[in-house]
Amino acid sequence: VLIRALRQTDLARVVGALAAIDRPRSPELYSRYLAEQAAGARIVWLAEDGPFFLGHVCVVWSSGYEPFRVEGIPEIADLIVMPAHRRHGIGSQLIEVAENSIVERADLAGIAVGLYADYGHALRLYLRRGYRPDGRGIAYGGRTVPPGECIRVDDRATLQLVKLLR
Ligand SMILES: CC(C)(COP(=O)(O)OP(=O)(O)OC[C@H]1O[C@@H](n2cnc3c(N)ncnc32)[C@H](O)[C@@H]1OP(=O)(O)O)[C@@H](O)C(=O)NCCC(=O)NCCS
């Protein structure tokens, strides 16, 4: 498994692979990621095995979640491993590469994880790697949810975790 930064020439392969597993992503999204990577705002780490796309993860230097942004905590985001290649440690390797890039600049890494069962493996993986809740409870779309407020438990409802890297 080779892990390297995303390139323009990967776009069709990545978009095609994710569409095939019913996780459609637009080429425009990855064009934006590449532009942000060129601007130094994001790194997209891609895992591949020869011609096969296995998964990816992003490092976002300035998080959309205000507490991370204010405290200068870079965020690990958009982790995905192709279903046929899960449970072989690729997700862990991607997180490790992301952490290694963050530790050069910051003490802490942050991650947001969804609240429903689809995110169960991700949550277990993060806890096993030493991530802990940031103590601010649930956020919705990056905004902390105040007590008593109703939210929809969809992809925007997240719990934020942090890990001390050094
Ligand atoms: C979360 C996700 C990225 C994990 O990827 P992965 O490559 O399967 O991750 P790992 O292999 O490192 O670990 C996952 C599981 O495999 C197990 N595993 C790791 N290496 C293994 C091996 N060699 N043999 C058997 N099992 C192994 C781990 O113990 C872990 O098990 P658990 O979930 O029961 O605790 C993947 O499930 C995924 O893409 N999910 C959908 C998207 C998602 O939720 N993204 C996160 C958004 S916050």
Ligand as a Chemical Component Dictionary entry (heavy atoms), coordinates in Angstrom:
data_LIG
# 
_chem_comp.id                   LIG 
_chem_comp.type                 NON-POLYMER 
_chem_comp.pdbx_formal_charge   0 
_chem_comp.three_letter_code    LIG 
# 
loop_
_chem_comp_atom.comp_id 
_chem_comp_atom.atom_id 
_chem_comp_atom.alt_atom_id 
_chem_comp_atom.type_symbol 
_chem_comp_atom.charge 
_chem_comp_atom.model_Cartn_x 
_chem_comp_atom.model_Cartn_y 
_chem_comp_atom.model_Cartn_z 
_chem_comp_atom.pdbx_ordinal 
LIG C1  C1  C 0 -13.641 3.837  9.303  1  
LIG C2  C2  C 0 -12.862 3.192  8.155  2  
LIG C3  C3  C 0 -12.093 4.267  7.393  3  
LIG C4  C4  C 0 -11.856 2.202  8.750  4  
LIG O1  O1  O 0 -11.021 1.717  7.707  5  
LIG P1  P1  P 0 -10.236 0.313  7.853  6  
LIG O2  O2  O 0 -9.187  0.281  6.796  7  
LIG O3  O3  O 0 -11.189 -0.802 7.893  8  
LIG O4  O4  O 0 -9.569  0.514  9.292  9  
LIG P2  P2  P 0 -8.644  -0.514 10.057 10 
LIG O5  O5  O 0 -8.469  -1.765 9.248  11 
LIG O6  O6  O 0 -7.417  0.220  10.455 12 
LIG O7  O7  O 0 -9.507  -0.807 11.354 13 
LIG C5  C5  C 0 -10.898 -1.183 11.244 14 
LIG C6  C6  C 0 -11.156 -2.513 11.902 15 
LIG O8  O8  O 0 -10.372 -3.525 11.320 16 
LIG C7  C7  C 0 -9.674  -4.220 12.347 17 
LIG N1  N1  N 0 -8.396  -4.626 11.761 18 
LIG C8  C8  C 0 -7.329  -3.857 11.470 19 
LIG N2  N2  N 0 -6.353  -4.599 10.932 20 
LIG C9  C9  C 0 -6.841  -5.865 10.871 21 
LIG C10 C10 C 0 -6.319  -7.082 10.395 22 
LIG N3  N3  N 0 -5.087  -7.165 9.886  23 
LIG N4  N4  N 0 -7.111  -8.179 10.444 24 
LIG C11 C11 C 0 -8.359  -8.109 10.948 25 
LIG N5  N5  N 0 -8.908  -6.968 11.416 26 
LIG C12 C12 C 0 -8.145  -5.889 11.381 27 
LIG C13 C13 C 0 -9.526  -3.221 13.442 28 
LIG O9  O9  O 0 -9.325  -3.827 14.704 29 
LIG C14 C14 C 0 -10.850 -2.531 13.358 30 
LIG O10 O10 O 0 -11.861 -3.322 13.971 31 
LIG P3  P3  P 0 -13.068 -2.717 14.825 32 
LIG O11 O11 O 0 -13.745 -1.653 14.005 33 
LIG O12 O12 O 0 -13.943 -3.886 15.087 34 
LIG O13 O13 O 0 -12.445 -2.146 16.056 35 
LIG C15 C15 C 0 -13.803 2.411  7.193  36 
LIG O14 O14 O 0 -14.606 1.526  7.948  37 
LIG C16 C16 C 0 -14.707 3.321  6.378  38 
LIG O15 O15 O 0 -14.313 3.806  5.309  39 
LIG N6  N6  N 0 -15.936 3.588  6.883  40 
LIG C17 C17 C 0 -16.905 4.409  6.201  41 
LIG C18 C18 C 0 -16.512 5.865  6.187  42 
LIG C19 C19 C 0 -16.336 6.446  7.574  43 
LIG O16 O16 O 0 -17.022 6.129  8.522  44 
LIG N7  N7  N 0 -15.344 7.368  7.661  45 
LIG C20 C20 C 0 -15.021 8.051  8.882  46 
LIG C21 C21 C 0 -15.686 9.374  8.924  47 
LIG S1  S1  S 0 -15.502 10.161 10.506 48 
# 
loop_
_chem_comp_bond.comp_id 
_chem_comp_bond.atom_id_1 
_chem_comp_bond.atom_id_2 
_chem_comp_bond.value_order 
_chem_comp_bond.pdbx_ordinal 
LIG C1  C2  SING 1  
LIG C2  C3  SING 2  
LIG C2  C4  SING 3  
LIG C2  C15 SING 4  
LIG C4  O1  SING 5  
LIG O1  P1  SING 6  
LIG P1  O2  DOUB 7  
LIG P1  O3  SING 8  
LIG P1  O4  SING 9  
LIG O4  P2  SING 10 
LIG P2  O5  DOUB 11 
LIG P2  O6  SING 12 
LIG P2  O7  SING 13 
LIG O7  C5  SING 14 
LIG C5  C6  SING 15 
LIG C6  O8  SING 16 
LIG C6  C14 SING 17 
LIG O8  C7  SING 18 
LIG C7  N1  SING 19 
LIG C7  C13 SING 20 
LIG N1  C8  SING 21 
LIG N1  C12 SING 22 
LIG C8  N2  DOUB 23 
LIG N2  C9  SING 24 
LIG C9  C10 SING 25 
LIG C9  C12 DOUB 26 
LIG C10 N3  SING 27 
LIG C10 N4  DOUB 28 
LIG N4  C11 SING 29 
LIG C11 N5  DOUB 30 
LIG N5  C12 SING 31 
LIG C13 O9  SING 32 
LIG C13 C14 SING 33 
LIG C14 O10 SING 34 
LIG O10 P3  SING 35 
LIG P3  O11 DOUB 36 
LIG P3  O12 SING 37 
LIG P3  O13 SING 38 
LIG C15 O14 SING 39 
LIG C15 C16 SING 40 
LIG C16 O15 DOUB 41 
LIG C16 N6  SING 42 
LIG N6  C17 SING 43 
LIG C17 C18 SING 44 
LIG C18 C19 SING 45 
LIG C19 O16 DOUB 46 
LIG C19 N7  SING 47 
LIG N7  C20 SING 48 
LIG C20 C21 SING 49 
LIG C21 S1  SING 50 
# 
